[in-house]
Amino acid sequence: MSEAASHIFICFSSKDEAVAREVIEFLESEGIACWVSFRDVPAGQNYQENIVHAIEAAWGIVFLFSEHSSKSGEIKKELSIGGSIDVPVFPLRLSPIAPTGALRYELATRQWIDIFPDRRHALGRLAETIKKTSRAPATDGSVAPVTSLLAADAARTAATPPTPAKPSPVKKCAQATRAPIVAPGTQEFEAIRALLARHIGPIAKVFVEKAATEASTPDEFCERLAAHVAAPSDRMPFVTAVRARLAVKS
């Protein structure tokens, strides 16, 4: 999750926009800042890039689950990005259906809130759940904006810094020797990102950064990225191209 996390990302199908507007209006009346594509993507800017950045800067995702969103490939990508950086997901079910396929896997451990039969009560539960997750309740009986509460927590932490813990020899060694397989901003990173982007679009940057940080070997790095290439026939050529870029790096 981004250190600058400042809002809840609203994930929904365009066919559910009326409900999305209702949810946003309620949450923002409760002091919870929201980011939504139809309102917050600046005119003339890349739509997909803005969505990726908004998810990276979010501290939670409200997912409006319906017949429409369950069939959306773009929504699956948004949830996948959130999952890759451990952003909490708050599923709000709009009708009595169950997730299938990739969504069933993605949401297997999530606790649902049904918007039916009492919409107002359901939205109240959603707001309460989000605030509890933020771990920053208001102390004066009023509802303070979540962003302000998080900033207040950060300020209190900065005012009373913890006593530095003495790192264990194993951790110290790992920190000193572990480096990303390929560093963001380098020519090799951008080349590999572009290779993956041909298959999955702008979200490629997120997956390349994650794989570069978490993989312990170049082979594992290639395997992690190849998992995002849908067509089996495209995977080997993709891996070969990535390995060629890594060879240039070395």
N, C-alpha and C positions, 0 to 999 in steps of 0.2 A: 504494500500500500504506500502511496506517495506521502512524503513527509509534509507536503503542502495540502493534504486532503482537506477539502472545504465544503463538500456538498454530497447529496445523495443523487446518484445517477438513476434516471427513470428509464427502464427498459420495457418497450411495449411495441405492439404492432400498430401501424398507421391506421388500421381499421378500428382500433380501440382508442383513438385519440380523444374522444369525448370523455371516456372514463379516466384517461390519463390526466386530462385537464382538471377533472374533479379531484383526483388524488393529489395533484400538485397544489391546488388551491387550499386543500385541507392541511397538508403537511406544512406549507409555508405559513399558514395562519397559526400553526403550532410552533413557529420559529425554526423549522427545519429547512435549510436551504436546499433547493433542488436544481438539477441540471437536466434539461430536456432538449432534444435535437431541434424540434420545430420552433423553439424560441431562442435558443442560446448558440446556434451556429451562426457566426457573423456572415453577412452577405458577401459573396465573392470568395469565401475561403473553402478549402477542401473539406467536404462533408465527412468523409471517413476518417481523415486525420484528426479532425476536431472531436469525433466520437472517441477515438483511441485515447487522446489526451485527457478527455473528460473522465473516462473510466480510470485512467492512471491517477487522476487527482481526486477521485471519489473515495469516501470512507465507507460507502455502502451502496448497494444496488437494490432498488425496488423493482421487481420483475412482475409485470402484469401478465399472468398466465391465462390464455384463452385458446379457443379453437384456432384463432388466427396466428397468435404468437407461437403456438406449438409447431406450425408449419414453416416458420421463417428461418431461413439460413442465416440471415444477418443477426438475428437475436441469438442464435447459437454461438456465433462468433463473439458477440459482446459478452455473453456469459463465460465463454472460454477465456477471454482476456481477463475478466475479473477473477476467475478461478486461478489463473496463472500467477496472479500477484496477491492472492488471499484477501480479496475484497469481500466482506460479508454480503450475502444475498438474502433479501426479504421477499419471498414469493407471495403475491396477492392473487388468489385464484378468482377469476371472474365468472366461471361457470363450473358445474360439477363434472369435470373431466380429469383424467389422470395423465401424467406425462408418459411419453413413450420414447423409445430409441435413445438418442444422445441426451435428450432432456431428462429422461428418467435417470440416467447415470449422473448427470450434472446436479440434479436436485434430490438425489437419494437421501441425503442427510438433513435436508431443510425442513423446517416446521412451517406448514401452510397457515395462511390466514384467508378464510373465505369471505369475499365481499358480500355474499348473500347469506341469509335473507335480510339482514339488518346492515345496510351500507354504512350508516353513521357509526354504529358500534364497531364494525370491522375497521374502519379508518382510524377510530380512536385506539383500537388495539395495535394497529400498525405503527402509529405515532409513538405509543408507549413502548413498544418493542424496540424501535429505532433509538429512542432516548436511553433505554436501559443498556443497549449495546454500546452506545457512545461512552458509557460510564461517567457521565457528567451531568447529574440531575441538578435542577435549580434549587437554591437553598432558601429563597425568600418567598416561596409559595407561588411565584410567577413562572412562566415558561420563557426561559432565555434562549436566544438563538444557539443552535448547536455549535456553529463555528466560533461564537464568542466563548462558549464554555470550554471548547477544546483549547482555545488560545489561553484561557485562564489557567487551565491545568498545566500547559506548557510553561507559563510564566512562573507558577508555583514551583515546578520542578527545577527551573533554571535558578530560582532564588535559593533553593536548598539542594545544591548538587550532592549526590551520594558519594560516599567514600569509595575511591577507586578500588576495585577488587583486583587482587594479584592474580594475573592469568596463569593457568596451569601450563607447564612446559609443552604439553601436547598442543594446546590451542595456540600458544605463541608460535610454535613451529609451523602450524597450518597457516596462520595469518601471514607469516613471513614468506612462505613458499607458494601459496595458492594464488594464482592469477587467472583472469578469464582466458578462455581458449583464444578468443579474439576480442580486442578492446573496442568499445563503441567509439565511433568517430574516425576509425582508421579506414584506409581504402579497402582492406580485406573485409572488414565488417560490413561496409556499405555494399560491396559486391555480393556478399552472401545474403544480405537482407534483400537485395534486388532479385536474386535467384528465387528466394522463397516467396517474395511478393508476387511473382508471376502466377503462383498457385493459389495464394490466399489473400492477396491484397495488402493494404497498409498495416494490418496487424502483425505482419512479419517481423517488424522491428521488435515488438514485445517478446516474441518467442525466441528470436536470435539472442537478445540480451539475457533472457532467462537461461537458455541452454549454455551460453558462453560462460555464465557464472557458476552454474550447477554441475556441468559435466566435468568429469575428472580426466578424460582423455579425448583426443580429437575424434576417435571412433564413436565414443558415446555422444559427443556433440553432434556428429552427423546423424546418428540414429534418432536422437531427439527431434532434430529438424525434419528428417524424412517422415516421421510419424504424422506430420501435418500435411503431407502431400497425398491427396486423396487417391489418385490413379496409381495402381501398382506399377504400371508400365513406365510411369514418370519418375519413380523413386530412385532407381539405379542411376539414370543419367543425372538426376539432381545431386545424389551423393557424390558421384564422380566429379561434378563441377565444383561442389563445395570443397572436396579434398584438394582439388587443383588450386583453389584460392588459399587454403591453409598451407599448401606446399610453398606458395609464393611468399607467405608470411615467414615461414621458417628459413 
